[in-house]
Amino acid sequence: MRGSDYAELKAFVTIVAHGNFARAAAELGMSASTLSQTIRALEARLGLRLLNRTTRSISLTDAGERLHARFRPAMIEMEAAVRNVVDARDTPAGTLRVHLPSVAAATFLEPTLGRFHAANPDIVLDVTIDDAVTDIVEAGYDVGARLGEFLEADMIAVQLGGEQRQLAVASPEYIVRHGRPNVPGDLLQHHCINWRRPGGKGLYKWEFLKENTWFSVAVNGPLIVSHREMALAAAVQGVGIAFWAEDLVRPLIEDGKLVPLLEEWCGTFPGWFLCYPSQRYTPPSLRAFVDFLRRDSGAAETARRNRNGS
């Protein structure tokens, strides 16, 4: 059915509903003469008279009765379907595929799952927790999280929380046995816990800041891991020095299980961002997810700064 066909049929149903060309024309936003021409065009195309017209009234012909009985319910259903889609346009619903590194998942999503579900009961979160570097668009994800230094230029990025810092940490027992490093270069004489990004080949070089210049140190030690829990557990057990996000090691420091090292060399860097491809129309579920985590992480960052007196 062409658009003009539907317009003619809708005009026909509207005339029948009002029983009057003038009122039908007003509803359709056209003149009565234009509406009359539309109906004549429909009747000419069908080769049938649909309406009997007099100067005072209109009535349906037999053919008009049959067409109206079949088309009016179909038109109502079609318009209801369109309204349903339009109404859903602003209602967050459906499945949202999310790719998060383990640190971002633990920091930003896990603590908010209950509140997010309560606020958005019709959204299904399909979450993949994976520390491998993944092209979220190619892999079919709707949204992912990245550290600022790894953001792609063509992605929309929304910051979560504030800047990040990594700290070198060791257990009190390790320090008793091996002493403290005084400068990053001293790490070469210590047992360090190395980290390899899942799917990667090389080991992460520990990054430090001095006089606004970043530099890295390739450390060595008895353990290489790809998961933060094992690195921190090993550090607590005295295996060696670990280097991890301050927010994650701070509770262990406060409990006396770990001791911070080289703090004056540990600079801040852009933290976590939600990222998703630029698009003309952002689905309501994606918009709801991004806005919720942005607000929640902002409130958490403010609370953290208040606790720290900064």
C-alpha positions as a printed NumPy array, in Angstrom:
array([[  0.   ,   0.   ,   0.   ],
       [  1.325,   3.384,  -1.021],
       [  1.264,   6.287,   1.396],
       [ -1.294,   8.067,  -0.795],
       [ -3.512,   4.967,  -0.709],
       [ -3.531,   4.982,   3.09 ],
       [ -4.201,   8.73 ,   3.175],
       [ -7.241,   8.286,   0.883],
       [ -8.597,   5.394,   2.953],
       [ -8.085,   7.279,   6.214],
       [ -9.937,  10.247,   4.716],
       [-12.801,   7.906,   3.797],
       [-13.031,   6.48 ,   7.363],
       [-12.878,   9.974,   8.886],
       [-15.766,  11.187,   6.713],
       [-17.874,   8.208,   7.778],
       [-17.029,   8.846,  11.444],
       [-18.186,  12.482,  11.238],
       [-20.919,  12.079,   8.66 ],
       [-19.842,  15.428,   7.321],
       [-17.145,  16.616,   4.934],
       [-16.48 ,  19.895,   6.727],
       [-15.872,  18.327,  10.161],
       [-13.797,  15.527,   8.647],
       [-11.708,  18.043,   6.704],
       [-11.078,  20.043,   9.907],
       [ -9.808,  16.922,  11.696],
       [ -7.545,  15.999,   8.794],
       [ -6.202,  19.545,   8.449],
       [ -7.354,  20.155,   4.884],
       [-10.093,  22.044,   3.105],
       [-13.458,  20.436,   2.375],
       [-12.865,  20.796,  -1.374],
       [ -9.471,  19.019,  -1.115],
       [-11.109,  16.229,   0.903],
       [-13.829,  15.889,  -1.707],
       [-11.173,  15.571,  -4.428],
       [ -9.371,  12.915,  -2.335],
       [-12.507,  10.784,  -2.086],
       [-13.231,  11.169,  -5.801],
       [ -9.659,  10.019,  -6.517],
       [-10.153,   6.958,  -4.263],
       [-13.437,   6.05 ,  -5.943],
       [-11.856,   6.502,  -9.38 ],
       [ -8.94 ,   4.252,  -8.46 ],
       [-11.252,   1.547,  -7.101],
       [-13.817,   1.968,  -9.887],
       [-16.563,   2.005,  -7.243],
       [-18.763,   4.594,  -5.625],
       [-18.27 ,   4.524,  -1.851],
       [-20.436,   7.426,  -0.703],
       [-23.816,   8.727,  -1.703],
       [-23.738,  12.495,  -1.365],
       [-26.542,  15.   ,  -1.135],
       [-26.372,  18.662,  -0.199],
       [-27.454,  17.762,   3.344],
       [-25.993,  14.318,   4.096],
       [-23.792,  11.451,   3.058],
       [-24.395,   7.711,   3.254],
       [-22.42 ,   4.589,   2.472],
       [-23.011,   2.553,  -0.644],
       [-22.935,  -1.244,  -0.367],
       [-19.299,  -1.237,  -1.499],
       [-18.548,   1.553,   0.97 ],
       [-20.119,  -0.483,   3.8  ],
       [-17.926,  -3.491,   3.035],
       [-14.735,  -1.44 ,   2.728],
       [-15.443,   0.474,   5.913],
       [-16.199,  -2.707,   7.875],
       [-12.836,  -4.225,   6.883],
       [-10.552,  -1.216,   6.79 ],
       [-11.612,   0.74 ,   9.903],
       [-10.522,  -1.992,  12.406],
       [ -7.258,  -2.454,  10.491],
       [ -6.594,   1.302,  10.568],
       [ -7.288,   1.453,  14.319],
       [ -4.857,  -1.422,  14.893],
       [ -2.148,   0.153,  12.722],
       [ -2.424,   3.503,  14.472],
       [ -2.376,   1.787,  17.88 ],
       [  0.818,  -0.024,  16.851],
       [  2.439,   3.266,  15.857],
       [  1.384,   4.898,  19.14 ],
       [  2.787,   1.948,  21.047],
       [  6.15 ,   2.319,  19.343],
       [  6.215,   6.076,  19.895],
       [  5.251,   5.685,  23.555],
       [  8.003,   3.085,  24.009],
       [ 10.519,   5.497,  22.504],
       [ 10.891,   7.244,  25.86 ],
       [ 10.385,   4.178,  28.071],
       [ 13.599,   2.369,  29.1  ],
       [ 13.04 ,  -1.297,  28.282],
       [ 14.648,  -4.266,  26.576],
       [ 18.04 ,  -5.926,  26.786],
       [ 21.21 ,  -3.843,  27.137],
       [ 24.521,  -5.588,  26.417],
       [ 27.292,  -4.236,  28.667],
       [ 31.057,  -4.953,  28.575],
       [ 32.968,  -4.078,  31.75 ],
       [ 36.483,  -4.744,  33.004],
       [ 36.429,  -6.378,  36.425],
       [ 37.544,  -3.25 ,  38.303],
       [ 34.854,  -1.06 ,  36.718],
       [ 32.225,  -3.741,  37.324],
       [ 33.135,  -4.06 ,  41.008],
       [ 33.439,  -0.31 ,  41.55 ],
       [ 30.491,   1.107,  39.647],
       [ 27.95 ,  -1.571,  38.755],
       [ 27.875,  -4.223,  41.477],
       [ 26.994,  -1.777,  44.3  ],
       [ 24.128,  -0.275,  42.252],
       [ 22.387,  -3.326,  40.776],
       [ 19.478,  -3.291,  43.209],
       [ 18.807,   0.412,  42.856],
       [ 19.162,   0.312,  39.078],
       [ 16.665,  -2.541,  38.798],
       [ 14.208,  -0.771,  41.094],
       [ 14.419,   2.351,  38.922],
       [ 14.366,   0.485,  35.585],
       [ 12.44 ,  -2.783,  36.042],
       [ 11.936,  -3.304,  32.298],
       [ 15.64 ,  -3.237,  31.388],
       [ 17.512,  -6.542,  31.194],
       [ 21.26 ,  -6.066,  31.737],
       [ 23.361,  -8.614,  29.864],
       [ 26.749,  -7.982,  31.494],
       [ 30.078,  -9.432,  30.36 ],
       [ 32.955,  -8.926,  32.811],
       [ 36.165,  -9.21 ,  30.861],
       [ 39.538,  -7.497,  31.212],
       [ 40.542,  -8.169,  27.603],
       [ 40.652,  -5.197,  25.236],
       [ 37.501,  -5.564,  23.158],
       [ 36.005,  -3.596,  20.288],
       [ 32.564,  -3.214,  21.81 ],
       [ 30.922,  -2.25 ,  18.52 ],
       [ 32.366,  -5.176,  16.588],
       [ 31.51 ,  -7.554,  19.441],
       [ 27.896,  -6.355,  19.515],
       [ 27.874,  -4.563,  22.884],
       [ 25.768,  -1.471,  23.469],
       [ 28.079,   0.136,  26.025],
       [ 31.393,  -0.52 ,  27.738],
       [ 33.812,   0.981,  30.242],
       [ 37.371,   2.103,  29.521],
       [ 40.107,   3.997,  31.266],
       [ 40.549,   7.435,  29.767],
       [ 43.833,   6.563,  28.093],
       [ 42.192,   3.755,  26.118],
       [ 39.177,   5.627,  24.728],
       [ 38.601,   5.465,  20.985],
       [ 38.284,   8.854,  19.318],
       [ 34.96 ,   8.086,  17.636],
       [ 33.152,   7.027,  20.836],
       [ 30.955,   9.082,  23.132],
       [ 32.544,   9.008,  26.596],
       [ 30.949,   9.798,  29.959],
       [ 33.231,   9.94 ,  32.997],
       [ 32.467,   7.812,  36.037],
       [ 33.806,   9.207,  39.298],
       [ 37.023,  11.19 ,  39.394],
       [ 40.665,  10.654,  38.589],
       [ 42.365,   7.404,  39.56 ],
       [ 45.648,   6.549,  41.212],
       [ 47.566,   3.311,  41.52 ],
       [ 49.517,   2.504,  44.666],
       [ 52.367,   0.138,  45.312],
       [ 51.527,  -1.946,  48.39 ],
       [ 53.064,  -4.729,  50.42 ],
       [ 52.234,  -6.581,  53.633],
       [ 53.879,  -5.52 ,  56.927],
       [ 55.579,  -8.946,  57.005],
       [ 57.113,  -8.39 ,  53.563],
       [ 58.502,  -5.021,  54.644],
       [ 60.025,  -6.548,  57.766],
       [ 61.809,  -9.179,  55.661],
       [ 62.799,  -7.091,  52.638],
       [ 62.582,  -3.414,  53.583],
       [ 60.924,  -0.566,  51.653],
       [ 61.772,   0.72 ,  48.201],
       [ 62.631,   4.42 ,  48.424],
       [ 62.406,   5.22 ,  44.705],
       [ 60.751,   3.297,  41.865],
       [ 64.137,   2.039,  40.657],
       [ 64.511,   0.134,  43.933],
       [ 61.666,  -2.132,  42.825],
       [ 64.157,  -3.954,  40.605],
       [ 65.653,  -5.385,  43.818],
       [ 62.278,  -6.495,  45.204],
       [ 59.796,  -9.306,  44.656],
       [ 56.962,  -7.8  ,  42.641],
       [ 53.628,  -9.242,  41.524],
       [ 53.299,  -8.725,  37.791],
       [ 50.074,  -8.293,  35.848],
       [ 49.298,  -9.351,  32.303],
       [ 46.149,  -8.084,  30.608],
       [ 43.896, -11.013,  29.634],
       [ 44.535, -11.846,  26.013],
       [ 47.779,  -9.862,  26.024],
       [ 51.344, -11.099,  25.784],
       [ 53.501,  -8.503,  27.474],
       [ 53.551,  -7.636,  31.16 ],
       [ 52.252,  -4.316,  32.421],
       [ 55.053,  -1.876,  33.274],
       [ 54.417,   0.018,  36.482],
       [ 53.901,   3.726,  35.805],
       [ 55.076,   6.524,  38.065],
       [ 55.075,  10.324,  37.946],
       [ 57.88 ,  12.731,  38.794],
       [ 57.83 ,  16.474,  38.02 ],
       [ 54.916,  16.073,  35.59 ],
       [ 56.707,  13.349,  33.635],
       [ 55.483,   9.769,  33.518],
       [ 57.945,   6.892,  33.356],
       [ 57.642,   3.137,  33.702],
       [ 59.503,   0.363,  35.474],
       [ 59.536,  -3.248,  34.258],
       [ 59.461,  -5.206,  37.529],
       [ 60.185,  -8.862,  38.245],
       [ 58.952, -11.307,  40.81 ],
       [ 57.625, -14.748,  41.666],
       [ 54.045, -14.284,  40.428],
       [ 52.269, -13.151,  37.265],
       [ 48.477, -12.802,  37.34 ],
       [ 45.667, -11.539,  35.146],
       [ 43.145, -11.007,  37.942],
       [ 43.201,  -8.412,  40.7  ],
       [ 41.878, -10.612,  43.53 ],
       [ 44.83 , -12.976,  43.22 ],
       [ 47.342, -10.118,  43.072],
       [ 45.975,  -8.518,  46.228],
       [ 45.624, -11.85 ,  48.036],
       [ 49.249, -12.643,  47.212],
       [ 50.379,  -9.239,  48.462],
       [ 48.509,  -9.719,  51.753],
       [ 50.216, -13.104,  52.124],
       [ 53.648, -11.525,  51.726],
       [ 54.462, -12.89 ,  48.254],
       [ 55.6  ,  -9.487,  47.039],
       [ 54.717,  -5.898,  46.187],
       [ 51.545,  -5.296,  44.202],
       [ 50.547,  -2.239,  42.18 ],
       [ 46.822,  -1.623,  41.946],
       [ 44.009,   0.953,  42.02 ],
       [ 43.966,   2.969,  45.252],
       [ 40.211,   2.585,  45.747],
       [ 40.648,  -1.19 ,  45.817],
       [ 43.721,  -1.379,  48.064],
       [ 42.662,   1.362,  50.503],
       [ 40.374,  -0.911,  52.584],
       [ 43.249,  -3.38 ,  52.992],
       [ 45.524,  -0.518,  54.029],
       [ 43.001,   0.689,  56.594],
       [ 42.725,  -2.867,  57.972],
       [ 46.494,  -3.004,  58.397],
       [ 46.899,  -5.84 ,  55.919],
       [ 48.853,  -3.754,  53.398],
       [ 51.187,  -0.771,  53.617],
       [ 51.371,   1.914,  50.884],
       [ 54.766,   2.462,  49.246],
       [ 56.207,   5.156,  46.965],
       [ 53.089,   7.314,  47.383],
       [ 54.884,  10.499,  46.316],
       [ 55.636,   8.827,  42.971],
       [ 52.074,   7.621,  42.35 ],
       [ 50.313,  10.229,  40.211],
       [ 46.696,  10.56 ,  39.203],
       [ 45.347,   9.874,  35.719],
       [ 41.958,  10.028,  33.958],
       [ 39.719,   7.398,  35.475],
       [ 36.887,   5.31 ,  34.11 ],
       [ 34.505,   6.285,  31.338],
       [ 31.395,   4.689,  29.943],
       [ 31.698,   4.663,  26.171],
       [ 29.287,   3.896,  23.359],
       [ 29.167,   4.606,  19.63 ],
       [ 27.909,   7.922,  18.375],
       [ 24.424,   7.541,  16.929],
       [ 21.553,   9.735,  15.86 ],
       [ 19.088,   8.088,  18.242],
       [ 20.19 ,   6.86 ,  21.68 ],
       [ 17.916,   4.019,  22.907],
       [ 16.113,   4.825,  26.169],
       [ 17.665,   1.808,  27.91 ],
       [ 21.184,   3.015,  27.087],
       [ 20.387,   6.58 ,  28.107],
       [ 18.91 ,   5.358,  31.41 ],
       [ 21.956,   3.173,  32.142],
       [ 24.484,   5.9  ,  31.393],
       [ 22.593,   8.6  ,  33.309],
       [ 22.098,   6.33 ,  36.338],
       [ 25.747,   5.284,  36.634],
       [ 26.946,   8.837,  36.027],
       [ 24.752,  10.202,  38.842],
       [ 25.603,   7.362,  41.194],
       [ 29.347,   7.538,  40.59 ],
       [ 29.258,  11.308,  41.008],
       [ 27.55 ,  10.979,  44.378],
       [ 30.037,   8.291,  45.425],
       [ 32.974,  10.469,  44.382],
       [ 31.623,  13.406,  46.402],
       [ 31.217,  11.171,  49.453],
       [ 34.742,   9.838,  49.035],
       [ 36.196,  13.349,  48.833],
       [ 34.249,  14.371,  51.952],
       [ 35.571,  11.382,  53.84 ],
       [ 39.101,  12.204,  52.796],
       [ 38.646,  15.892,  53.572],
       [ 39.587,  16.927,  50.022]])
